[in-house]
Amino acid sequence: MVEQIHKRRQPVPSVDAVYYIQPTKKNLHFILADMAGKAPLYKEAYVFFSSSVSKELVADIKKEPSIKSRLRGMKECFITNHGSALEELYGDEEFSRKGDECVTAMANRIATVFASMLEFPFVRYRAAKSLDPKTMSKFCNLIPTKLAVAVWNNLMKYKTLNHFPQTETCHLLISM
């Protein structure tokens, strides 16, 4: 179930929540409202920020004692900073070569980040609805699959290094 943070949501106290948000005071307010108090909307929370989090926001989270026991994970995510990615990935079908090059560049950057942290992620992604050649999936529908495969292939190169983990140590969620 995917819901917008700024809209009113029904409580589901038996389910954990995964938040993917920009690190703003307003968004943090929504999370605190969801998770604080005696009757939180969700059982526990995993928070993923779309960029680095200020010390001020972290301090605000620490001030709320009831959320600390319900907060199971908090991570800063990163962006591959590929300025023309939208055009290359979601442009006309004739640009699929550029799209493949873009996917390759992003996969290299993502794999390099994980390798530098000595992390070997379990790669999760939204698979294309159909890979049947008769239905000819559009290139943009294949992006998560192509990116996941490219990241995995890059990570396999690092597994030959002695200090690199040989089993998965974390998760990489590819969502587009």
Disulfide bonds with the S-S distance in Angstrom:
none
